[in-house]
Amino acid sequence: MASDDALLVVDVSGTVLEWTQEAEAAFGRASSEAVGRPVRELFPDTAGPAAQNPWSRTGGPGTEGLLVRPVVRQDGSRAWGVCRAVSGEGEDPVGRALLRALFTLSPIGMHVLDPDLRILRVNTAAGGVSGIPASRLVGRRLDDVVRLTSPEATLAMVRDALATGEPVIDRIVGANPPSDPDREHLYEVSVFPLQDDDGRTLGVASSTVDVTEREQALSRTHILNAVREGVGRTLEMDATCAELVDVLVPAFADDAEVHLLDPVIRGDEPPSAPVAPDVPLRRMAFASAERLPPSEDPDLGPLRFPAAWSQSLTDLQPHLIVHRPDPATRPSEVHSAIITPLTLRGGVLGTLSLHRSTGRAVFEQKDLDLALDLAVRIALHIDNARRYTREHTIALTLQRHLLPQRPQGRVALETAHFHRPGAGGGGWFDVIPLSGARVAFTVGRVSGEGIQATTAMGQIRTAIQTLSSLDLECDELLAQLDDTVARLAAERSALDLGLTPREEELTAGCLYGIYDPLTLRCTIALAGHPPPLLAHPGGDTIIPAPPQAPPLGAGTDGAVFASTSFDLSEGSIIGLHTDVFLPPEGPPAGTRREELREVLADTGRSLDALCEEAVRIAGPKANDTDAILLLIRARALDAGRVATWDLPPEPAGVATARAWARRQLAGWSLDELTFGTELIVSELATNAICYGKPPLELRLINGPTLTCEVSDASLVAPHLRHAQTMDEGGRGLFICAELAHRWGARFTNQGKTIWTEQEIPPSAPADHV
C-alpha cells in the first residue's frame, strides 16, 4: 500500500517518519510532537496486555482496530504503515485468536524479523532465549540480543531463507541464555519467509524450541553406539584402548586417556582394590582435540588430578572434578574431568580419564553415568584382550619349548633360522639326524591359532621325528603323517562342545626333505606348503616345482604324495620358509621372492648374516601367523671319514670284517671303540651272511657318532629277540642294541641296511681322520 493511506509511518527501528492529521485526531498528539520519536515513547502502554496495546488491537465484527502493513514512501523507500482496520478487514476471529495464542501462550519461541534482521515482534516464550523483556526487543538486531555460539552461521542461515524464499526446517543452533550463561543450550530453529500477496519478501518468522536435553541424550546414545560398533574389534589391548579414545574425542571430551595396570598388560589376573602404590600404571592410549596438553607423566598416570585418580583406584568409584581456571592466564587449562576406574568382577584393570577445557560445557551427572557405561563396556573388551594375551603368551611359551632353540647341524651341514611367532602359534621347523650321516629337515604350519594350534603342532612335530627314525622315504612319511593328522582332527571334532570350543578344521602344510652328504643329493616332498629356494655357488638361484599334495588332514580322496630329488653342489643353500614369509601368489610375493633370490645368491656369506639380511629385506611385515625361514648350507662328507668294503658271503667273511674295522678305527684314533665295534660288526655280518642275500657291504662313517652299516639285498626285516638262558643264538641284535647308542634298519629298492651308532668319546681327537 502507499504511505498516503496510513495514519502514520515508522521505520524498522520504530521511529515515526510521518504523522497525518488523522493520527493527530486519533491519538491527540501534534505532528511536531511525534515525528522523529520512537513509538514506544508515544505509547508507553504498548508493553501491556494485548487488550490495552493499540498496535495489536483487532476487534470483532463491527469494531475498529489498527493494522501494521509494509508501505512504499514517495522516495521509493520501504517502511511500515499503521492504518485502520474496519469490520470485516484483516484477520478472521480464529486467525486473531491463533496469533494471540502463539504470541502469548505458546511455549515455542517466536521471532518476526525484517529484511535487516531487526526484531519486529516476539512472543512471550522468546524472551527466555535472550533474557530481555519482549517490549525491549523490538527494533534490535537478533545477534545483539541473543548470545549465539556460531553467530555467523546462524545469521547466514536466516539470510539464505530471505534470499531464496525457502523455509529452513529444524536446524540446531547453539546459544548461551542469561539464565545459564556457562552452559551452551541447543535450540531447534525453523525459519519461514514472510511474503505479501505479490510475492515480495517482507521478513522472516522463526520458531525456537530448547532441545538441549534431547540432543545431549541423543549424543550420549550415539557415543554408546559408536563404542559398540568401533571398539573391541580386535583382541589387542593397545588397539582396543586406541579405538575407545578415538571415539570419545572430540565427541565427548577434549582429551581422553586409558591407563592399565602393568599386570593386566602382561596378561596376569587383575589385582583387587585398593591397588598398591607400587603397581605401575601405564598409558595405553591418548587422544586430544589439540585443545589440551597431555598429562605431565604419560607413562605413569593421569597426574592432572592425582587425588581423584588415586581415590578411584581405592574406592572403585568414578569421580567428577569441576574447577574454574582463569581463561585470561591459562585458556587451555582443564576445567572439568571424569576419572573412572576400569573394573571387572572385583579386579582393577586401570582407569579412564576424560577432560574438557574452557569454552565447553562442564561435565555433569549424566555425563558421569555415560562414563560408567563406557567403563563397563571397555573393561569387558580389555579383559577379553587380557585373557587372549595370557593364552597367547602361554601358547608362545609352549611353542618355544616345543621347538628347537637352534637346530643341531651335522658334520656335512650348516643351519641358521629365523622364527617370529605370530598370533597363530602353529609353525614348526626341525633338523633331524638320520642314519648314514643323512639329515632330514622339515618346515610347516598348523591351521588355527592359540593353544590348540600349538599343541597340535607339538603332536605333529613329534610324529615327524618318530616317523623319520624309521628311515621312511619323504613321500611315504607324508602319507603316514597325513593319517596321523586326520586322526588328530577326528579327536578334536569329537570333543564335547560344552567343555571345549570347537575350532576350525585341523590341517597342516608341511615340507619334508632328506639330504645325503655322501652323494650331495636332496629329496623333498610337499603337502600344502611352498617349495624351497635353492641357491648354488656362483649366484644361480632356482625354485624347484615338485608335485604339490593337499595339506595334511584335508581329507582329499586319492591324494598322492610324491618325492622329487635334485643334486646339489658343495656350498649350495636350501631356503625353507612358511607361506607368510614368502607368499606363493600376488605381486608382493613376486617382489619378495626376487629380493630373497638376490640375498641368497651371495652364498659365500655366513648363514646368520644371510638370514638377517633376508628378514630385513624380504621379511613379512604383518604378524598374523608364524614366519619361519630356515637356511641349510650343504656340505660334502670328507671321503676320509667313510670306509666301505664288500663282504664275502661266507662265514670267514666275519673275521675279515672285524679286521677291517679294527684297522680303520686305529687310523681314525678311535681305539676306545674298537672292542664294541668289533662285536657289532661281527653280529651284523653274521646275520647278513646267514639270513641275507648278496651282495653284502660293510661301511663305517666317522661323523658326530661312529656309524656301522651292513647292507644286503634281502628285504626281510630283522627284529630284536630276548633269547632264553639255554638258547644258543638270537642274541645278535640284542648285543648290538646294548653296545650302540642307536640302531635301526632302512630299506631301499636294492635291499636293506642294518645300522648302529656309537657316541664318540670326549677324549678322542677333534679330527679323527
For each residue, the residues with C-beta under 8 A, 3 or more apart:
1: 5 6 69 70 71 72 81 83
2: 5 71 72
3: 6 9 18 71 72 73 74 79 81
4:
5: 1 2 71 81 83
6: 1 3 9 18 20 69 71 81 82 83
7: 20 22 23 26 66 81 82 83 84
8: 16 18 19 20 23 34 81 82
9: 3 6 16 17 18 71 73 79 80 81 82
10: 14 15 16 17 39 79 80 82
11: 14 15 17 79 80
12: 79 80 114 116 118 120 139
13: 38 118 139
14: 10 11 38 39 40 138 139
15: 10 11 36 37 38 39
16: 8 9 10 19 34 35 36 37 38 39 42
17: 9 10 11 35 73 79
18: 3 6 8 9 35 73
19: 8 16 23 24 29 30 31 34 35
20: 6 7 8 23 24 31
21: 24 25
22: 7 25 26
23: 7 8 19 20 26 27 29 31 34
24: 19 20 21 27 28 29 30 31
25: 21 22 28
26: 7 22 23
27: 23 24 34 42 43
28: 24 25
29: 19 23 24 33 34 42
30: 19 24 33 34
31: 19 20 23 24 34 35
32: 35
33: 29 30 37 42
34: 8 16 19 23 27 29 30 31 37 42
35: 16 17 18 19 31 32
36: 15 16
37: 15 16 33 34 41 42
38: 13 14 15 16 41 42 139
39: 10 14 15 16 42 43 46 55
40: 14 43 44 46 47 135 138
41: 37 38 44
42: 16 27 29 33 34 37 38 39
43: 27 39 40 46 54 55
44: 40 41 47
45: 48 52 53
46: 39 40 43 53 54 55 135
47: 40 44 53 133 134 135
48: 45 52 53
49: 52 53
50: 53 56 57 100 103 104
51: 57
52: 45 48 49
53: 45 46 47 48 49 50 56 57
54: 43 46 57 66
55: 39 43 46 66 68 82
56: 50 53
57: 50 51 53 54 65 66
58: 65 66 67 85 90 91 96
59: 62 63 64 65 87
60: 63 93
61: 87 88
62: 59 87
63: 59 60 87
64: 59 84 85 86 87
65: 57 58 59 84 85 90
66: 7 54 55 57 58 82 83 84 85
67: 58 82 83 84 85 89 90
68: 55 80 81 82
69: 1 6 80 81 83
70: 1 78 79 80 81 196 202
71: 1 2 3 5 6 9 78 79 80 81
72: 1 2 3 76 77 78
73: 3 9 17 18 76 77 78 79
74: 3
75:
76: 72 73
77: 72 73
78: 70 71 72 73
79: 3 9 10 11 12 17 70 71 73
80: 9 10 11 12 68 69 70 71
81: 1 3 5 6 7 8 9 68 69 70 71
82: 6 7 8 9 10 55 66 67 68
83: 1 5 6 7 66 67 69
84: 7 64 65 66 67
85: 58 64 65 66 67 89 90
86: 64 89
87: 59 61 62 63 64
88: 61
89: 67 85 86
90: 58 65 67 85 96
91: 58 95 96 99
92: 95 96
93: 60 96 97
94: 97 98
95: 91 92 98 99
96: 58 90 91 92 93 99 100
97: 93 94 100 101
98: 94 95 101 102
99: 91 95 96 102 103
100: 50 96 97 103 104 105
101: 97 98 104 105 106
102: 98 99 105 106 108 110 123
103: 50 99 100 106 110 121 122 123 124
104: 50 100 101 123 124
105: 100 101 102 124
106: 101 102 103 110 123 125
107: 125 209
108: 102 125 207 208 209
109: 122 123 125 126 128 129 187 207 208 209
110: 102 103 106 121 122 123 125 126 205 206 207 208
111: 119 121 122 126 142 205 206 208
112: 119 120 121 122 194 203 204 205
113: 117 118 119 120 142 158 203 204 205 206
114: 12 117 118 120 202 203
115: 162 201 202 203
116: 12 141
117: 113 114 141 142 143 155 158 159
118: 12 13 113 114 139 140 141 142
119: 111 112 113 122 137 138 139 140 141 142 145
120: 12 112 113 114 138 203
121: 103 110 111 112 138
122: 103 109 110 111 112 119 126 127 134 137 138
123: 102 103 104 106 109 110 126 134
124: 103 104 105 127 134
125: 106 107 108 109 110 128 208
126: 109 110 111 122 123 129 130 134 137 208
127: 122 124 130 131 132 133 134 137
128: 109 125 131 177 179 210
129: 109 126 146 175 177 187 208
130: 126 127 137 145 146 177 178
131: 127 128 177 178 179
132: 127 136 137 145
133: 47 127 136 137
134: 47 122 123 124 126 127 137 138
135: 40 46 47 138
136: 132 133 140
137: 119 122 126 127 130 132 133 134 140 145
138: 14 40 119 120 121 122 134 135
139: 12 13 14 38 118 119
140: 118 119 136 137 144 145
141: 116 117 118 119 144 145
142: 111 113 117 118 119 145 146 155 158
143: 117 146 148 151 154 155
144: 140 141
145: 119 130 132 137 140 141 142
146: 129 130 142 143 175
147: 175 176 177 178 181
148: 143 151 154 173 174 175
149: 173 174 175 176 184
150: 153 154 173 174
151: 143 148 154 155
152: 155 156
153: 150 156 157
154: 143 148 150 151 157 158 173 189
155: 117 142 143 151 152 158 159
156: 152 153 159 160
157: 153 154 160 161 168 171 173 189 191
158: 113 117 142 154 155 161 162 168 191 204 206
159: 117 155 156 162 163
160: 156 157 163 164 168
161: 157 158 164 165 166 167 168 191 192 193 204
162: 115 158 159 165 193 201 203 204
163: 159 160
164: 160 161
165: 161 162 193 195 201
166: 161 193
167: 161 190 191 192 193
168: 157 158 160 161 171 189 190 191
169: 190
170: 188 189 190
171: 157 168 188 189 190 191
172: 186 187 188 189 211 215
173: 148 149 150 154 157 186 187 188 189 208
174: 148 149 150 184 185 186 187
175: 129 146 147 148 149 184 185 187
176: 147 149 180 181 182 183 184 185
177: 128 129 130 131 147 180 181 185
178: 130 131 147 181
179: 128 131
180: 176 177 183 185
181: 147 176 177 178
182: 176 361 362
183: 176 180 361 362
184: 149 174 175 176 212 360 361
185: 174 175 176 177 180 210 212
186: 172 173 174 210 211 212 215 216
187: 109 129 172 173 174 175 208 209 210 211 212
188: 170 171 172 173 208 209 211
189: 154 157 168 170 171 172 173 206 207 208
190: 167 168 169 170 171 206 207
191: 157 158 161 167 168 171 204 205 206
192: 161 167 204 205 206 207
193: 161 162 165 166 167 201 203 204
194: 112 201 202 203 204 205
195: 165 199 200 201 202
196: 70 199 200 202
197:
198:
199: 195 196
200: 195 196
201: 115 162 165 193 194 195 204
202: 70 114 115 194 195 196
203: 112 113 114 115 120 162 193 194
204: 112 113 158 161 162 191 192 193 194 201
205: 110 111 112 113 191 192 194
206: 110 111 113 158 189 190 191 192
207: 108 109 110 189 190 192
208: 108 109 110 111 125 126 129 173 187 188 189
209: 107 108 109 187 188
210: 128 185 186 187
211: 172 186 187 188 214 215
212: 184 185 186 187 215 216
213: 216 217
214: 211 217 218
215: 172 186 211 212 218 219
216: 186 212 213 219 220 366
217: 213 214 220 221
218: 214 215 221 222
219: 215 216 222 223 251 252
220: 216 217 223 224 366 367 370
221: 217 218 224 225
222: 218 219 225 226 251
223: 219 220 226 227 247 248 251 252 370 374
224: 220 221 227 228 370 373 374 377
225: 221 222 228 229
226: 222 223 229 230 247 251
227: 223 224 230 231 244 247 374 377 378
228: 224 225 231 377
229: 225 226
230: 226 227 233 243 246 247
231: 227 228 240 243 244 247 377 378 381
232: 240 243 377 378 380 381 384
233: 230 239 243
234: 239 240 385
235: 240 384 385 388 389
236: 239 240 385
237: 240 241 260 264 265 284 382 385 386 389
238: 241 242 284 285
239: 233 234 236 242 243
240: 231 232 234 235 236 237 243 244 378 381 382 385
241: 237 238 244 245 258 260 284 285 378 382
242: 238 239 245 246 284 285 287
243: 230 231 232 233 239 240 246 247
244: 227 231 240 241 247 248 256 258 285 352 374 378
245: 241 242 248 249 256 257 258 285 286 287
246: 230 242 243 249 287
247: 223 226 227 230 231 243 244 251
248: 223 244 245 251 252 253 256 287 354 374
249: 245 246 252 253 254 255 256 287 288 289
250: 253 254 289
251: 219 222 223 226 247 248
252: 219 223 248 249 256 354 367 370
253: 248 249 250 256 338 354 355 356
254: 249 250 288 289 291 292 355 356 357 360
255: 249 286 287 288 289 291 292 294 354 355
256: 244 245 248 249 252 253 285 286 287 352 353 354 355
257: 245 283 285 286 294 295 302 352 353
258: 241 244 245 283 284 285 286 342 350 351 352 353 378
259: 281 282 283 284 301 302 350 351 353
260: 237 241 264 265 281 282 284 342 349 350 382
261: 264 265 270 271 275 279 280 281 282 348 349 350
262: 265 266 279 280 281 282
263: 266 268 269 270 271 279
264: 237 260 261 267 268 270 349 350 382 386
265: 237 260 261 262 282 284 389
266: 262 263 389 393
267: 264 386 387 389 390 391 392 393
268: 263 264 390
269: 263 347
270: 261 263 264 344 347 348 349 383 386
271: 261 263 275 276 279 347 348
272: 346 347 348
273: 313 314 315 316 341 343 346 348
274: 313 314
275: 261 271 279 313 314 348
276: 271 279
277:
278:
279: 261 262 263 271 275 276
280: 261 262 300
281: 259 260 261 262 300 301 350 351
282: 259 260 261 262 265 299 300
283: 257 258 259 286 295 298 299 300 301
284: 237 238 241 242 258 259 260 265 350
285: 238 241 242 244 245 256 257 258
286: 245 255 256 257 258 283 294 298
287: 242 245 246 248 249 255 256
288: 249 254 255 291 292 294
289: 249 250 254 255 292
290:
291: 254 255 288 332 357 359
292: 254 255 288 289 332 334 355 357
293: 332
294: 255 257 286 288 298
295: 257 283 298 301 302 303 304 353
296: 303 304
297: 300 301 303
298: 283 286 294 295
299: 282 283
300: 280 281 282 283 297 303
301: 259 281 283 295 297 306 309 351
302: 257 259 295 305 306 309 339 351 353
303: 295 296 297 300 306 309
304: 295 296 334 337 353 355
305: 302 308 309 319 321 337 339 353
306: 301 302 303 309 310
307: 310 311
308: 305 311 312 319 321 337 339
309: 301 302 303 305 306 312 313 339 351 353
310: 306 307 313 314
311: 307 308 314 315 317 319
312: 308 309 315 316 317 318 319 339 340 341 351
313: 273 274 275 309 310 316 341 348 351
314: 273 274 275 310 311
315: 273 311 312
316: 273 312 313 341 343 348
317: 311 312 341
318: 312 338 339 340 341 368 371 372 375
319: 305 308 311 312 338 339 340
320: 336 337 338 363 364 365 367 368
321: 305 308 336 337 338 339
322: 335 336 362 363
323: 335 336
324: 335
325: 329 330 333 334 335 358
326: 329 330 333
327: 330 331 358 359
328: 331
329: 325 326
330: 325 326 327 333
331: 327 328 358
332: 291 292 293 357 358
333: 325 326 330 357 358
334: 292 304 325 337 355 356 357
335: 322 323 324 325 356 357 358 362
336: 320 321 322 323 355 356 362 363
337: 304 305 308 320 321 334 353 354 355 356 363
338: 253 318 319 320 321 352 353 354 363 367 368 371
339: 302 305 308 309 312 318 319 321 351 352 353
340: 312 318 319 351 352 368 371 372 374 375
341: 273 312 313 316 317 318 348 350 351 352 375
342: 258 260 348 349 350 351 352 375 378 379 382
343: 273 316 346 347 348 349 375 379
344: 270 347 349 379 380 382 383
345:
346: 272 273 343
347: 269 270 271 272 343 344 383
348: 261 270 271 272 273 275 313 316 341 342 343
349: 260 261 264 270 342 343 344 379 382 383 386
350: 258 259 260 261 264 281 284 341 342 382
351: 258 259 281 301 302 309 312 313 339 340 341 342
352: 244 256 257 258 338 339 340 341 342 371 374 375 378
353: 256 257 258 259 295 302 304 305 309 337 338 339
354: 248 252 253 255 256 337 338 363 371
355: 253 254 255 256 292 304 334 336 337
356: 253 254 334 335 336 337 360 361 362 363
357: 254 291 292 332 333 334 335 360
358: 325 327 331 332 333 335
359: 291 327
360: 184 254 356 357
361: 182 183 184 356 364
362: 182 183 322 335 336 356
363: 320 322 336 337 338 354 356 367 368
364: 320 361 367 368
365: 320 368 369
366: 216 220 369 370
367: 220 252 320 338 363 364 370 371
368: 318 320 338 340 363 364 365 371 372
369: 365 366 372 373
370: 220 223 224 252 366 367 373 374
371: 318 338 340 352 354 367 368 374 375
372: 318 340 368 369 375 376
373: 224 369 370 376 377
374: 223 224 227 244 248 340 352 370 371 377 378
375: 318 340 341 342 343 352 371 372 378 379
376: 372 373 379 380
377: 224 227 228 231 232 373 374 380 381
378: 227 231 232 240 241 244 258 342 352 374 375 381 382
379: 342 343 344 349 375 376 382 383
380: 232 344 376 377 383 384
381: 231 232 240 377 378 384 385
382: 237 240 241 260 264 342 344 349 350 378 379 385 386
383: 270 344 347 349 379 380 386 387
384: 232 235 380 381 387 388
385: 234 235 236 237 240 381 382 388 389
386: 237 264 267 270 349 382 383 389 390
387: 267 383 384 390 391
388: 235 384 385 391 392
389: 235 237 265 266 267 385 386 392 393
390: 267 268 386 387 393 394
391: 267 387 388 394 395 450 451
392: 267 388 389 395 396 423 425 450
393: 266 267 389 390 396 397
394: 390 391 397 398 451
395: 391 392 398 399 425 449 450 451 453 454
396: 392 393 399 400 421 425 454
397: 393 394 400 401
398: 394 395 401 402 425 451 454 455 458
399: 395 396 402 403 421 425 427 454 457 458
400: 396 397 403 405 421
401: 397 398
402: 398 399 428 454 457 458 461
403: 399 400 419 428 429 430 461
404: 407 408 429 430 431
405: 400
406: 415 417
407: 404 415 417 429 430 431 441 630
408: 404 431 433
409: 413 414 415 431
410: 413 433 437 439 517 703 704
411: 437 517 635 637 641 703 704
412: 437 439 517 634 635 636 637 703
413: 409 410 431 439 515 517 632 633 634 635
414: 409 607 632 633 635
415: 406 407 409 431 607 630 631 632 633
416: 606 607 608 610 611 630 631
417: 406 407 429 611 628 629 630 631
418: 611 612 614 615 619 627 628 629
419: 403 427 429 626 627 628 629
420: 623 626 627 628
421: 396 399 400 425 427 626
422: 425 427 580 622 623 624 625 626 627
423: 392 449 623 624 625
424: 427 445 446 448 449 450 453 624 625 626
425: 392 395 396 398 399 421 422 449 450 451 453 454 457 626
426: 445 446 447 448 449 453 454 456 457 508 625 626
427: 399 419 421 422 424 443 444 445 446 457 578 625 626 627 628
428: 402 403 442 443 444 445 446 457 460 461 628
429: 403 404 407 417 419 441 442 443 444 576 628 630
430: 403 404 407 441 442 461 464 465
431: 404 407 408 409 413 415 439 440 441 630 632
432: 439 440 441 442 464 465 468
433: 408 410 438 439 440 704
434: 438 439 440 468 471 514
435: 438 471 707 709 742 744 746 753 755 757
436: 516 518 699 701 707 709 746 753 755
437: 410 411 412 516 517 518 637 642 701 703 707
438: 433 434 435 514 515 516 517
439: 410 412 413 431 432 433 434 514 515 517
440: 431 432 433 434 468 512 513 514 515
441: 407 429 430 431 432 512 513 514 515 574 576 630 632
442: 428 429 430 432 461 464 510 511 512 513
443: 427 428 429 510 511 529 576 577 578 628 630
444: 427 428 429 460 508 509 510 511 529 578
445: 424 426 427 428 457 508 509 529 578 579 580 625 626 628
446: 424 426 427 428 453 456 457 460 506 507 508
447: 426 453 504 505 506 507 508 551
448: 424 426 452 453 456 503 504 506
449: 395 423 424 425 426 452 453 625
450: 391 392 395 424 425 453 454
451: 391 394 395 398 425 454 455
452: 448 449 455 456 492 503
453: 395 424 425 426 446 447 448 449 450 456 457
454: 395 396 398 399 402 425 426 450 451 457 458
455: 398 451 452 458 459
456: 426 446 448 452 453 459 460 488 492 506 508
457: 399 402 425 426 427 428 445 446 453 454 460 461 508
458: 398 399 402 454 455 461 462
459: 455 456 462 463 484 488
460: 428 444 446 456 457 463 464 481 484 485 488 508 510 552
461: 402 403 428 430 442 457 458 464 465
462: 458 459 465 466
463: 459 460 466 467 481 484
464: 430 432 442 460 461 467 468 477 481 510 512
465: 430 432 461 462 468 469
466: 462 463 469 470
467: 463 464 470 472 477 480 481
468: 432 434 440 464 465 471 472 477
469: 465 466 744
470: 466 467 744 746
471: 434 435 468 744 745 746 747
472: 467 468 476 477 480
473: 476 477 523 563
474: 477 478 512 513 514 523 524 525 563
475: 478 479 525 561 562 563
476: 472 473 479 480 561
477: 464 467 468 472 473 474 480 481 512 525
478: 474 475 481 482 510 512 525 527 549 552 561
479: 475 476 482 483 561
480: 467 472 476 477 483 484
481: 460 463 464 467 477 478 484 485 510 512 527 552
482: 478 479 485 486 527 552 553 559 561
483: 479 480 486 487
484: 459 460 463 480 481 487 488
485: 460 481 482 488 489 506 507 508 552 553
486: 482 483 489 490 552 553 555
487: 483 484 490 491
488: 456 459 460 484 485 491 492 506 553
489: 485 486 492 493 505 506 507 553 555
490: 486 487 493 494
491: 487 488 494 495
492: 452 456 488 489 495 503 506
493: 489 490 502 505
494: 490 491
495: 491 492 499 500 502
496: 499 500
497: 500 501 502
498:
499: 495 496
500: 495 496 497
501: 497
502: 493 495 497
503: 448 452 492 506
504: 447 448
505: 447 489 493 553
506: 446 447 448 456 485 488 489 492 503 553
507: 446 447 485 489 528 551 552 553 554
508: 426 444 445 446 447 456 457 460 485 527 528 551 552 553
509: 444 445 527 528 529 551 552 578 579
510: 442 443 444 460 464 478 481 526 527 528 529 551 552
511: 442 443 444 524 525 526 527 529 530 531 532 576
512: 440 441 442 464 474 477 478 481 524 525
513: 440 441 442 474 522 523 524 525 532 574 576
514: 434 438 439 440 441 474 522 523 524
515: 413 438 439 440 441 521 522 568 574 632 634
516: 436 437 438 519 520 521 522
517: 410 411 412 413 437 438 439 520 634 635 636 637
518: 436 437 636 637 642
519: 516
520: 516 517 567 568 569 570 634 636
521: 515 516 565 566 567 568
522: 513 514 515 516 565 566 567 568 574 634
523: 473 474 513 514 563 564 565
524: 474 511 512 513 514 531 532 544 546 563 564
525: 474 475 477 478 511 512 513 546 549 561 562 563 564
526: 510 511 529 530 531 546 547 548 549
527: 478 481 482 508 509 510 511 548 549 550 551 552 561
528: 507 508 509 510 548 549 550 551 552 554
529: 443 444 445 509 510 511 526 551 578 579
530: 511 526 577 578 579 582 584
531: 511 524 526 543 544 545 546 548
532: 511 513 524 543 544 574 575 576 577
533: 541 542 543 574 575 577 582 593 596 597 600
534: 541 542 543 544 566 568 572 573 574 575
535: 539 540 541 572 573 575 597 600 601 603
536: 539 540 541 542 568 569 572 603
537: 569 570 571 572 603 604
538: 603
539: 535 536 601 602 603
540: 535 536 601
541: 533 534 535 536 597 600 601
542: 533 534 536
543: 531 532 533 534 593
544: 524 531 532 534 564 566
545: 531
546: 524 525 526 531 562 563 564
547: 526 560 562 564
548: 526 527 528 531
549: 478 525 526 527 528 559 560 561 562
550: 527 528 554 556 559
551: 447 507 508 509 510 527 528 529 554
552: 460 478 481 482 485 486 507 508 509 510 527 528
553: 482 485 486 488 489 505 506 507 508
554: 507 528 550 551 559
555: 486 489
556: 550 559
557:
558:
559: 482 549 550 554 556
560: 547 549
561: 475 476 478 479 482 525 527 549
562: 475 525 546 547 549
563: 473 474 475 523 524 525 546
564: 523 524 525 544 546 547
565: 521 522 523
566: 521 522 534 544
567: 520 521 522
568: 515 520 521 522 534 536 572 574 634
569: 520 536 537 572 634
570: 520 537 634 635 636
571: 537 603 604 633 634 635
572: 534 535 536 537 568 569 603 633 634
573: 534 535 600 603 607 610 631 632 633 634
574: 441 513 515 522 532 533 534 568 631 632 634
575: 532 533 534 535 596 600 614 629 630 631
576: 429 441 443 511 513 532 628 629 630 631 632
577: 443 530 532 533 581 582 628 629 630
578: 427 443 444 445 509 529 530 581 582 625 626 627 628
579: 445 509 529 530 582 583 584
580: 422 445 583 620 622 624 625 626 627
581: 577 578 618 619 620 627 628 629
582: 530 533 577 578 579 589 592 593 596 618
583: 579 580 586 588 589 592
584: 530 579 589
585: 589
586: 583 589 590
587: 590 591
588: 583 591 592
589: 582 583 584 585 586 592 593
590: 586 587 593 594
591: 587 588 594 595
592: 582 583 588 589 595 596 618
593: 533 543 582 589 590 596 597 618
594: 590 591 597 598
595: 591 592 598 599 617 618
596: 533 575 582 592 593 599 600 614 617 618
597: 533 535 541 593 594 600 601
598: 594 595 601 617
599: 595 596 602 610 613 614 617 618
600: 533 535 541 573 575 596 597 603 610 614 631
601: 535 539 540 541 597 598
602: 539 599 605 610
603: 535 536 537 538 539 571 572 573 600 633
604: 537 571
605: 602 609 610 613
606: 416 609 610
607: 414 415 416 573 610 611 631 633
608: 416 611 612
609: 605 606 612 613
610: 416 573 599 600 602 605 606 607 613 614 631
611: 416 417 418 607 608 614 615 629 631
612: 418 608 609 615 616
613: 599 605 609 610 616 617
614: 418 575 596 599 600 610 611 617 618 619 629 631
615: 418 611 612 618 619 629
616: 612 613 619
617: 595 596 598 599 613 614
618: 581 582 592 593 595 596 599 614 615
619: 418 581 614 615 616 627 629
620: 580 581 627
621:
622: 422 580
623: 420 422 423
624: 422 423 424 580
625: 422 423 424 426 427 445 449 578 580
626: 419 420 421 422 424 425 426 427 445 578 580
627: 418 419 420 422 427 578 580 581 619 620
628: 417 418 419 420 427 428 429 443 445 576 577 578 581
629: 417 418 419 575 576 577 581 611 614 615 619
630: 407 415 416 417 429 431 441 443 575 576 577
631: 415 416 417 573 574 575 576 600 607 610 611 614
632: 413 414 415 431 441 515 573 574 576
633: 413 414 415 571 572 573 603 607
634: 412 413 515 517 520 522 568 569 570 571 572 573 574
635: 411 412 413 414 517 570 571
636: 412 517 518 520 570
637: 411 412 437 517 518 641 642 701 703
638: 641 642 769
639: 642
640: 769
641: 411 637 638 701 702 703 768 769
642: 437 518 637 638 639 699 700 701 702
643: 660 664 699 700
644: 697 698 699 700
645: 657 660 697 698 699
646: 695 696 697 698
647: 653 656 657 685 688 689 696 697 698 710
648: 652 653 656 696
649: 653 689 694 695 696
650: 653 689
651: 654 686 689
652: 648 655 656
653: 647 648 649 650 656 657 685 689 696
654: 651 657 658 682 685 686 689
655: 652 658 659
656: 647 648 652 653 659 660
657: 645 647 653 654 660 661 681 682 685 698
658: 654 655 661 662 678 681 682 685
659: 655 656 662 663
660: 643 645 656 657 663 664 698
661: 657 658 664 665 674 677 678 681 698 700 708
662: 658 659 665 666 674 677 678
663: 659 660 666 667
664: 643 660 661 667 668 700
665: 661 662 668 670 671 673 674 677 700 706
666: 662 663 669 670 671 674
667: 663 664
668: 664 665 702 768 769
669: 666 764 765 768
670: 665 666 673 674 702 706 760 761 764 768
671: 665 666 674
672: 761 763 764
673: 665 670 676 677 706 758 760 761
674: 661 662 665 666 670 671 677 678
675: 678 679
676: 673 679 680 739 740 758
677: 661 662 665 673 674 680 681 700 706 708 758
678: 658 661 662 674 675 681 682
679: 675 676 682 683 735 736 739
680: 676 677 683 684 708 735 736 739 740 756 758
681: 657 658 661 677 678 684 685 698 708 710
682: 654 657 658 678 679 685 686
683: 679 680 686 687 732 733 735 736
684: 680 681 687 688 698 708 710 732 736 754 756
685: 647 653 654 657 658 681 682 688 689 696 698 710
686: 651 654 682 683 689 690 732
687: 683 684 690 691 692 710 718 732 733 754
688: 647 684 685 691 692 696 710 711 712 754
689: 647 649 650 651 653 654 685 686 692 696
690: 686 687
691: 687 688 714 716 718
692: 687 688 689 696 712 713 714 716 751 752
693: 712 713 714 751
694: 649 712 713
695: 646 649 712 713
696: 646 647 648 649 653 685 688 689 692 710 711 712
697: 644 645 646 647 709 710 711 712
698: 644 645 646 647 657 660 661 681 684 685 708 709 710
699: 436 642 643 644 645 707 708 709 710 711
700: 642 643 644 661 664 665 677 706 707 708 709
701: 436 437 637 641 642 706 707 709
702: 641 642 668 670 706 768 769
703: 410 411 412 437 637 641 706 707
704: 410 411 433 760
705: 741 742 757 758 759 760
706: 665 670 673 677 700 701 702 703 757 758 759 760
707: 435 436 437 699 700 701 703 755 756 757
708: 661 677 680 681 684 698 699 700 740 755 756 757 758
709: 435 436 697 698 699 700 701 753 754 755
710: 647 681 684 685 687 688 696 697 698 699 753 754 755
711: 688 696 697 699 750 751 752 753 754
712: 688 692 693 694 695 696 697 751 752
713: 692 693 694 695 750 751
714: 691 692 693 751 752
715: 747 751 752
716: 691 692 752
717: 745 747 752
718: 687 691 733 745 754
719: 733
720: 733 734 737
721: 730 731 733 734
722: 734
723: 727 729 730 731 734
724: 727
725:
726:
727: 723 724 730 731
728:
729: 723 732
730: 721 723 727 734
731: 721 723 727 734 735
732: 683 684 686 687 729 735 736
733: 683 687 718 719 720 721 736 737 743
734: 720 721 722 723 730 731 737 738
735: 679 680 683 731 732 738 739
736: 679 680 683 684 732 733 739 740 743 756
737: 720 733 734 740 743
738: 734 735
739: 676 679 680 735 736 756 758
740: 676 680 708 736 737 743 756 757 758
741: 705 756 757 758 759
742: 435 705 756 757
743: 733 736 737 740 754 755 756 757
744: 435 469 470 471 754 755
745: 471 717 718 752 753 754 755
746: 435 436 470 471 752 753 755
747: 471 715 717 751 752 753
748: 751 752 753
749:
750: 711 713
751: 692 693 711 712 713 714 715 747 748
752: 692 711 712 714 715 716 717 745 746 747 748
753: 435 436 709 710 711 745 746 747 748
754: 684 687 688 709 710 711 718 743 744 745
755: 435 436 707 708 709 710 743 744 745 746
756: 680 684 707 708 736 739 740 741 742 743
757: 435 705 706 707 708 740 741 742 743
758: 673 676 677 680 705 706 708 739 740 741
759: 705 706 741
760: 670 673 704 705 706 764 768
761: 670 672 673 764
762:
763: 672
764: 669 670 672 760 761 768
765: 669 768
766:
767:
768: 641 668 669 670 702 760 764 765
769: 638 640 641 668 702
